Amino acid sequence: MAGPEITIEESQAGWVVRVLGAIIGETNNALLLKEGDFPEVVYIPRKDITMAFLDTSDTTTTCPHKGAATYFSFVGKSRTVTDVAWTYETPGKNLAAIAGYLAFDPEQATVESIS
């Protein structure tokens, strides 16, 4: 069973990530993942995220194409935002580029182009 076409390309823009108004990351090395008709997802290198704000959650999911996802919750001074980000540590075939990158839930985090 063939799934939707998945493409990954390097972003030409800079990106900033905010959760509850706090800037937790900035990068010029994002990847843009497009999967079928779904909205494009920006993947940020983990090295460009302040991981001190994120704790691993108990949530996991599995995508038949990307593999197992691990989730992170944002722990701020005022509250915790559960499952704000996810990562694929060992992504499926042809998607190795996103290993070590984080994607953010657009309903809980702001990921915006800065250039």
DSSP file (Angstrom, degrees, kcal/mol; ACC not computed):
  #  RESIDUE AA STRUCTURE BP1 BP2  ACC     N-H-->O    O-->H-N    N-H-->O    O-->H-N    TCO  KAPPA ALPHA  PHI   PSI    X-CA   Y-CA   Z-CA
    1    1 A M              0   0    0      0, 0.0     2,-0.3     0, 0.0     0, 0.0   0.000 360.0 360.0 360.0 116.0    0.0    0.0    0.0
    2    2 A A        -     0   0    0      1,-0.1     3,-0.1     3,-0.0     0, 0.0  -0.620 360.0-154.2 -82.5 137.4    1.6    3.2   -1.1
    3    3 A G        -     0   0    0     -2,-0.3     3,-0.1     1,-0.2    -1,-0.1  -0.254  37.3 -58.5 -97.3-170.9    1.2    6.3    1.1
    4    4 A P        -     0   0    0      0, 0.0    -1,-0.2     0, 0.0     2,-0.2  -0.326  63.8 -94.4 -67.2 152.1    1.2    9.9    0.3
    5    5 A E        -     0   0    0     -3,-0.1    31,-2.6    30,-0.1     2,-0.5  -0.495  41.3-159.0 -66.5 134.0    4.3   11.4   -1.3
    6    6 A I  E     -A   35   0A   0     29,-0.2     2,-0.4    -2,-0.2    29,-0.2  -0.976  10.9-177.7-119.3 126.3    6.6   12.8    1.4
    7    7 A T  E     -A   34   0A   0     27,-2.6    27,-2.6    -2,-0.5     2,-0.4  -0.936   9.1-164.3-122.6 148.2    9.3   15.4    0.5
    8    8 A I  E     +A   33   0A   0     -2,-0.4     2,-0.3    25,-0.2    25,-0.2  -0.999  14.4 170.4-129.8 130.4   11.9   17.1    2.6
    9    9 A E  E     -A   32   0A   0     23,-1.9    23,-3.2    -2,-0.4     2,-0.3  -0.976  37.8-102.9-137.7 155.0   13.8   20.2    1.6
   10   10 A E  E     -A   31   0A   0     -2,-0.3     2,-0.2    21,-0.2    21,-0.2  -0.561  39.7-123.1 -73.0 135.4   16.1   22.7    3.3
   11   11 A S        -     0   0    0     19,-2.6    19,-0.1    -2,-0.3    -1,-0.1  -0.567  10.4-155.4 -77.7 143.1   14.4   25.9    4.3
   12   12 A Q  S    S+     0   0    0     -2,-0.2     2,-0.2     2,-0.1    -1,-0.1   0.508  72.8  77.9 -90.8  -7.2   15.9   29.1    2.9
   13   13 A A  S    S-     0   0    0     17,-0.1    17,-0.4     1,-0.0     2,-0.3  -0.547  80.8-117.3-100.0 163.2   14.4   31.1    5.8
   14   14 A G        -     0   0    0     -2,-0.2   100,-2.8    15,-0.1   101,-0.7  -0.686  33.7-155.4 -89.8 155.3   15.3   31.6    9.4
   15   15 A W  E     -CD  27 113B   0     12,-2.9    12,-2.3    -2,-0.3     2,-0.4  -0.967  12.6-160.6-136.7 149.1   12.8   30.4   12.0
   16   16 A V  E     -CD  26 112B   0     96,-2.2    96,-2.2    -2,-0.3     2,-0.4  -0.975   9.7-151.3-127.3 144.8   11.9   31.2   15.6
   17   17 A V  E     -CD  25 111B   0      8,-2.7     7,-2.5    -2,-0.4     8,-1.1  -0.970  15.2-178.5-119.2 128.4   10.0   29.0   18.0
   18   18 A R  E     -CD  23 110B   0     92,-2.6    92,-2.8    -2,-0.4     2,-0.4  -0.976  10.0-175.6-126.9 140.6    7.8   30.4   20.8
   19   19 A V  E >  S-C   22   0B   0      3,-2.3     3,-2.3    -2,-0.4    90,-0.1  -0.990  81.6 -11.9-132.8 126.5    5.8   28.7   23.5
   20   20 A L  T 3  S-     0   0    0     88,-0.4     3,-0.1    -2,-0.4    -1,-0.1   0.833 130.4 -56.6  51.3  35.1    3.7   30.8   25.9
   21   21 A G  T 3  S+     0   0    0      1,-0.3     2,-0.4    89,-0.0    -1,-0.3   0.251 111.5 122.6  85.9 -13.3    5.6   33.8   24.6
   22   22 A A  E <   -C   19   0B   0     -3,-2.3    -3,-2.3     1,-0.0     2,-0.6  -0.692  62.9-131.3 -85.9 130.4    9.0   32.4   25.5
   23   23 A I  E     +C   18   0B   0     -2,-0.4    -5,-0.2    -5,-0.2     3,-0.1  -0.710  32.7 169.4 -77.9 118.7   11.5   32.0   22.6
   24   24 A I  E     +     0   0B   0     -7,-2.5    26,-3.6    -2,-0.6     2,-0.3   0.434  59.1  10.0-111.5  -1.6   12.8   28.5   22.9
   25   25 A G  E     -CE  17  49B   0     -8,-1.1    -8,-2.7    24,-0.2     2,-0.3  -0.942  46.4-172.1-172.6 151.8   14.7   28.2   19.6
   26   26 A E  E     +C   16   0B   0     22,-1.2     2,-0.3    -2,-0.3   -10,-0.2  -0.986  20.7 168.7-144.2 142.0   16.0   30.0   16.5
   27   27 A T  E     -C   15   0B   0    -12,-2.3   -12,-2.9    -2,-0.3     3,-0.1  -0.996  39.1-165.2-152.9 155.3   17.5   28.4   13.5
   28   28 A N  S    S+     0   0    0     -2,-0.3    -1,-0.1   -14,-0.2   -14,-0.1   0.074  90.9  70.3-115.4  15.2   18.7   28.9    9.9
   29   29 A N        +     0   0    0    -14,-0.1   -15,-0.1    16,-0.1    -1,-0.1  -0.064  65.3 142.9-126.0  31.8   18.8   25.1    9.4
   30   30 A A        -     0   0    0    -17,-0.4   -19,-2.6    14,-0.1     2,-0.4  -0.322  39.0-141.3 -74.0 155.9   15.2   24.0    9.4
   31   31 A L  E     -AB  10  43A   0     12,-2.5    12,-3.3   -21,-0.2     2,-0.6  -0.923   7.7-142.5-113.8 145.0   13.8   21.3    7.1
   32   32 A L  E     -AB   9  42A   0    -23,-3.2   -23,-1.9    -2,-0.4     2,-0.5  -0.939  14.7-164.2-110.9 119.4   10.4   21.6    5.5
   33   33 A L  E     -AB   8  41A   0      8,-3.0     8,-2.7    -2,-0.6     2,-0.5  -0.904   4.1-171.2-108.1 126.5    8.4   18.3    5.3
   34   34 A K  E     -A    7   0A   0    -27,-2.6   -27,-2.6    -2,-0.5     2,-0.5  -0.973   2.2-175.5-117.6 124.7    5.4   18.0    3.0
   35   35 A E  E >   -A    6   0A   0     -2,-0.5     3,-2.2     3,-0.3   -29,-0.2  -0.927  52.2 -68.4-126.0 106.0    3.2   14.9    3.2
   36   36 A G  T 3  S-     0   0    0    -31,-2.6    -1,-0.1    -2,-0.5   -29,-0.1  -0.242 109.7 -19.9  54.2-131.0    0.5   14.6    0.7
   37   37 A D  T 3  S+     0   0    0     -3,-0.1    -1,-0.3     2,-0.0     3,-0.1   0.379 108.0 113.7 -90.4   2.5   -2.3   17.2    1.2
   38   38 A F  S <  S-     0   0    0     -3,-2.2    -3,-0.3     1,-0.1     3,-0.1  -0.367  79.9 -90.5 -72.5 154.4   -1.3   17.9    4.8
   39   39 A P        -     0   0    0      0, 0.0    -4,-0.2     0, 0.0    -1,-0.1  -0.317  52.6 -92.6 -61.1 147.9    0.1   21.3    5.7
   40   40 A E        -     0   0    0     -6,-0.1     2,-0.4    -3,-0.1    -6,-0.2  -0.322  40.1-144.9 -59.1 141.7    3.9   21.7    5.5
   41   41 A V  E     -B   33   0A   0     -8,-2.7    -8,-3.0    -3,-0.1     2,-0.5  -0.952   3.2-140.7-116.0 131.9    5.7   20.9    8.8
   42   42 A V  E     -B   32   0A   0     -2,-0.4     2,-0.5   -10,-0.2    62,-0.5  -0.804  14.0-158.6 -91.6 124.2    8.8   22.8    9.9
   43   43 A Y  E     -B   31   0A   0    -12,-3.3   -12,-2.5    -2,-0.5    60,-0.2  -0.918   6.1-158.5-106.4 126.6   11.4   20.6   11.6
   44   44 A I  E     -F  102   0C   0     58,-3.4    58,-3.1    -2,-0.5   -14,-0.1  -0.860  26.1-107.4-106.7 133.6   13.9   22.4   13.7
   45   45 A P  E >   -F  101   0C   0      0, 0.0     3,-2.0     0, 0.0    56,-0.3  -0.359  23.8-132.2 -58.6 134.7   17.3   20.9   14.7
   46   46 A R  G >  S+     0   0    0     54,-2.7     3,-1.9     1,-0.3     5,-0.2   0.849 105.6  64.8 -56.8 -34.5   17.3   19.9   18.3
   47   47 A K  G 3  S+     0   0    0     53,-0.3    -1,-0.3     1,-0.3    54,-0.1   0.709  99.6  53.6 -63.4 -17.9   20.7   21.6   18.8
   48   48 A D  G <  S+     0   0    0     -3,-2.0   -22,-1.2     2,-0.1     2,-0.4   0.305  95.9  82.6 -99.5   8.4   18.9   24.9   18.0
   49   49 A I  B <  S-E   25   0B   0     -3,-1.9     2,-1.5   -24,-0.2   -24,-0.2  -0.914  84.7-121.6-112.0 138.8   16.2   24.4   20.7
   50   50 A T    >   -     0   0    0    -26,-3.6     3,-1.8    -2,-0.4     4,-0.2  -0.645  30.7-172.0 -77.0  92.1   16.7   25.2   24.4
   51   51 A M  G >  S+     0   0    0     -2,-1.5     3,-1.6     1,-0.3    -1,-0.2   0.631  71.1  81.5 -67.7 -14.1   15.9   21.7   25.6
   52   52 A A  G 3  S+     0   0    0      1,-0.3    -1,-0.3    -3,-0.1    -2,-0.1   0.764  90.8  54.5 -61.3 -23.3   15.9   22.8   29.2
   53   53 A F  G <  S+     0   0    0     -3,-1.8    22,-3.2   -29,-0.1     2,-0.4   0.606 101.5  73.3 -82.1 -12.6   12.3   23.9   28.6
   54   54 A L  E <   -G   74   0D   0     -3,-1.6     2,-0.4    20,-0.2    20,-0.2  -0.876  56.1-172.8-115.1 134.6   11.3   20.5   27.3
   55   55 A D  E     -G   73   0D   0     18,-2.6    18,-3.1    -2,-0.4     2,-0.2  -0.952  35.7-106.3-117.5 141.4   10.6   17.3   29.2
   56   56 A T  E     -G   72   0D   0     -2,-0.4    16,-0.3    16,-0.2     2,-0.2  -0.455  38.4-150.2 -63.0 133.3    9.9   13.9   27.5
   57   57 A S  E     -     0   0D   0     14,-2.5    14,-0.3     2,-0.2    -1,-0.0  -0.470  23.8-112.8 -96.9 175.2    6.3   13.0   27.8
   58   58 A D  E    S+     0   0D   0     -2,-0.2     2,-0.2    12,-0.1    -1,-0.1   0.540  82.4 110.6 -82.9  -7.4    4.8    9.6   28.0
   59   59 A T  E     +     0   0D   0     12,-0.0    12,-1.3    11,-0.0     2,-0.3  -0.472  38.9 167.8 -74.8 136.1    3.0   10.1   24.6
   60   60 A T  E     -G   70   0D   0     -2,-0.2     2,-0.3    10,-0.2    10,-0.2  -0.984   7.8-177.6-139.8 150.0    4.2    8.1   21.6
   61   61 A T  E     -G   69   0D   0      8,-1.3     8,-3.2    -2,-0.3     2,-0.4  -0.915  16.7-136.6-137.8 166.9    2.6    7.6   18.2
   62   62 A T  E     -G   68   0D   0     -2,-0.3     6,-0.2     6,-0.2    -2,-0.0  -0.993   8.3-164.6-131.6 129.7    3.6    5.7   15.1
   63   63 A C  E  >  -G   67   0D   0      4,-3.0     4,-2.2    -2,-0.4    29,-0.1  -0.925  23.4-135.6-106.1 133.8    3.4    6.8   11.5
   64   64 A P  T  4 S+     0   0    0      0, 0.0    -1,-0.1     0, 0.0     4,-0.1   0.720 105.0  32.6 -63.4 -17.5    3.6    4.1    8.9
   65   65 A H  T  4 S+     0   0    0      2,-0.2    27,-0.2    27,-0.1    30,-0.1   0.793 127.5  33.8-105.3 -39.6    6.0    6.2    6.9
   66   66 A K  T  4 S-     0   0    0      1,-0.3    26,-0.5    25,-0.2     2,-0.2   0.673  98.3-140.8 -95.1 -18.7    8.0    8.2    9.5
   67   67 A G  E  <  -G   63   0D   0     -4,-2.2    -4,-3.0    24,-0.2     2,-0.3  -0.650  51.5  -3.0  98.0-153.1    8.1    5.6   12.3
   68   68 A A  E     -G   62   0D   0     22,-0.3    21,-0.5    -2,-0.2     2,-0.4  -0.629  62.1-153.5 -85.2 132.5    7.8    6.0   16.0
   69   69 A A  E     -G   61   0D   0     -8,-3.2    -8,-1.3    -2,-0.3     2,-0.4  -0.875   2.0-156.2-107.0 138.2    7.4    9.6   17.4
   70   70 A T  E     -GH  60  87D   0     17,-2.4    17,-2.1    -2,-0.4     2,-0.3  -0.901  17.5-143.8-107.6 141.5    8.5   10.7   20.9
   71   71 A Y  E     - H   0  86D   0    -12,-1.3   -14,-2.5    -2,-0.4     2,-0.3  -0.718   8.5-156.0-111.4 157.7    6.8   13.7   22.4
   72   72 A F  E     -GH  56  85D   0     13,-2.6    13,-1.7   -16,-0.3    12,-1.2  -0.965   6.5-146.6-129.7 145.9    8.0   16.6   24.6
   73   73 A S  E     -G   55   0D   0    -18,-3.1   -18,-2.6    -2,-0.3     2,-0.4  -0.902  20.1-124.9-110.1 143.1    6.1   18.9   26.9
   74   74 A F  E     -GH  54  81D   0      7,-2.4     7,-2.6    -2,-0.4     2,-0.7  -0.738  20.0-158.6 -84.4 129.1    7.1   22.5   27.5
   75   75 A V  E     + H   0  80D   0    -22,-3.2     5,-0.2    -2,-0.4     2,-0.2  -0.908  21.3 170.5-114.0 104.1    7.6   23.3   31.2
   76   76 A G        -     0   0    0      3,-2.1   -56,-0.1    -2,-0.7     0, 0.0  -0.459  47.6-100.6-104.3 178.1    7.3   27.0   31.9
   77   77 A K  S    S+     0   0    0      1,-0.2     3,-0.1    -2,-0.2    -1,-0.1   0.879 120.7  33.4 -64.9 -38.8    7.1   29.1   35.0
   78   78 A S  S    S-     0   0    0      1,-0.3     2,-0.3     0, 0.0    -1,-0.2   0.794 129.1 -21.1 -93.2 -30.0    3.4   29.5   34.8
   79   79 A R        -     0   0    0    -59,-0.0    -3,-2.1     2,-0.0     2,-0.4  -0.990  58.4-102.6-168.3 170.6    2.3   26.2   33.3
   80   80 A T  E     -H   75   0D   0     -2,-0.3     2,-0.7    -5,-0.2    -5,-0.2  -0.864  20.1-151.2-105.0 138.7    3.1   23.1   31.3
   81   81 A V  E >   -H   74   0D   0     -7,-2.6    -7,-2.4    -2,-0.4     3,-0.7  -0.939  24.1-138.4-109.9 108.8    2.1   22.7   27.7
   82   82 A T  E 3  S-     0   0D   0     -2,-0.7    -9,-0.2     1,-0.2   -10,-0.0  -0.423  72.8  -4.2 -74.5 137.1    1.7   18.9   27.1
   83   83 A D  E 3  S+     0   0D   0     -2,-0.2   -10,-0.3     1,-0.1    -1,-0.2   0.871  75.6 153.4  52.8  47.5    3.0   17.3   23.9
   84   84 A V  E <   +     0   0D   0    -12,-1.2    21,-2.8    -3,-0.7     2,-0.3   0.726  64.0  23.5 -76.4 -23.0    4.1   20.6   22.3
   85   85 A A  E     -HI  72 104D   0    -13,-1.7   -13,-2.6    19,-0.3     2,-0.3  -0.951  62.7-165.0-142.7 158.8    6.7   18.9   20.1
   86   86 A W  E     -HI  71 103D   0     17,-2.3    17,-2.5    -2,-0.3     2,-0.3  -0.961   2.0-165.7-142.0 162.4    7.6   15.6   18.6
   87   87 A T  E     -H   70   0D   0    -17,-2.1   -17,-2.4    -2,-0.3     2,-0.6  -0.985  19.6-139.5-144.6 152.6   10.6   13.9   17.1
   88   88 A Y        -     0   0    0     13,-0.5    12,-0.4    10,-0.4    13,-0.3  -0.938  17.7-175.5-111.7 104.4   11.3   10.8   15.0
   89   89 A E  S    S+     0   0    0     -2,-0.6    -1,-0.1   -21,-0.5   -20,-0.1   0.881  85.5  19.9 -69.3 -38.4   14.6    9.4   16.4
   90   90 A T  S    S-     0   0    0    -22,-0.4   -22,-0.3   -24,-0.1    -1,-0.3  -0.644  89.1-166.6-131.0  74.7   14.8    6.6   13.8
   91   91 A P        -     0   0    0      0, 0.0   -24,-0.2     0, 0.0   -25,-0.2  -0.126  27.3 -89.4 -64.5 160.0   12.6    7.8   10.9
   92   92 A G    >   -     0   0    0    -26,-0.5     3,-2.1   -27,-0.2     4,-0.1   0.051  65.4 -51.6 -62.1 173.6   11.5    5.4    8.1
   93   93 A K  T 3  S+     0   0    0      1,-0.3    -1,-0.2     2,-0.1     0, 0.0  -0.130 125.6  10.2 -49.3 136.8   13.2    4.8    4.9
   94   94 A N  T 3  S+     0   0    0     -3,-0.1    -1,-0.3     1,-0.1     3,-0.1   0.482 112.2  83.8  70.4   5.6   14.2    7.9    2.9
   95   95 A L    X   +     0   0    0     -3,-2.1     3,-1.9    -4,-0.1     4,-0.2   0.166  45.2 118.8-120.5  17.4   13.3   10.2    5.8
   96   96 A A  G >   +     0   0    0      1,-0.3     3,-1.7     2,-0.2    -1,-0.1   0.728  59.5  78.3 -56.9 -23.6   16.6   10.0    7.8
   97   97 A A  G 3  S+     0   0    0      1,-0.3    -1,-0.3    -3,-0.1    -2,-0.1   0.782  88.9  55.4 -59.4 -27.8   17.1   13.8    7.3
   98   98 A I  G X  S+     0   0    0     -3,-1.9     3,-1.9     2,-0.1   -10,-0.4   0.516  76.7 117.0 -88.3  -2.8   14.5   14.6   10.1
   99   99 A A  T <  S+     0   0    0     -3,-1.7   -10,-0.2     1,-0.3     3,-0.1  -0.439  82.4  21.5 -60.8 133.9   16.3   12.4   12.7
  100  100 A G  T 3  S+     0   0    0    -12,-0.4   -54,-2.7     1,-0.3   -53,-0.3   0.568 105.1 110.3  82.5   8.4   17.5   14.8   15.5
  101  101 A Y  E <   -F   45   0C   0     -3,-1.9   -13,-0.5   -13,-0.3     2,-0.4  -0.827  56.4-142.6-114.2 154.4   14.9   17.4   14.5
  102  102 A L  E     -F   44   0C   0    -58,-3.1   -58,-3.4    -2,-0.3     2,-0.3  -0.919   6.2-160.7-116.2 142.9   11.8   18.6   16.4
  103  103 A A  E     -I   86   0D   0    -17,-2.5   -17,-2.3    -2,-0.4     2,-0.4  -0.893  16.6-139.7-115.1 153.3    8.4   19.6   15.0
  104  104 A F  E     -I   85   0D   0    -62,-0.5   -19,-0.3    -2,-0.3   -62,-0.2  -0.909  18.8-110.8-122.0 141.8    5.9   21.7   17.0
  105  105 A D    >>  -     0   0    0    -21,-2.8     4,-2.0    -2,-0.4     3,-1.8  -0.550  25.3-146.9 -66.5 117.0    2.1   21.5   17.4
  106  106 A P  T 34 S+     0   0    0      0, 0.0    -1,-0.2     0, 0.0     5,-0.1   0.653  96.2  58.2 -66.5 -14.0    0.9   24.6   15.6
  107  107 A E  T 34 S+     0   0    0      1,-0.1     3,-0.1     3,-0.1    -2,-0.1   0.601 118.7  29.4 -86.5 -11.8   -2.0   24.9   18.1
  108  108 A Q  T <4 S+     0   0    0     -3,-1.8   -88,-0.4     1,-0.2     2,-0.3   0.540 122.6  38.3-122.7 -13.5    0.4   25.1   21.1
  109  109 A A     <  -     0   0    0     -4,-2.0     2,-0.6   -90,-0.1   -90,-0.2  -0.951  68.7-130.0-137.7 155.6    3.5   26.7   19.7
  110  110 A T  E     +D   18   0B   0    -92,-2.8   -92,-2.6    -2,-0.3     2,-0.6  -0.946  22.0 179.4-108.6 120.4    4.4   29.5   17.2
  111  111 A V  E     +D   17   0B   0     -2,-0.6     2,-0.4   -94,-0.2   -94,-0.2  -0.957  18.5 170.8-119.3 109.5    6.9   28.6   14.6
  112  112 A E  E     -D   16   0B   0    -96,-2.2   -96,-2.2    -2,-0.6     2,-0.2  -0.931  36.5-112.5-130.9 148.3    7.4   31.5   12.3
  113  113 A S  E     -D   15   0B   0     -2,-0.4   -98,-0.3   -98,-0.2    -2,-0.0  -0.495  22.2-172.6 -71.0 137.1    9.8   32.6    9.5
  114  114 A I              0   0    0   -100,-2.8   -99,-0.2    -2,-0.2    -1,-0.1   0.266 360.0 360.0-115.8   9.2   12.1   35.5   10.5
  115  115 A S              0   0    0   -101,-0.7  -100,-0.1     0, 0.0    -2,-0.1   0.348 360.0 360.0-148.5 360.0   13.6   36.1    7.0
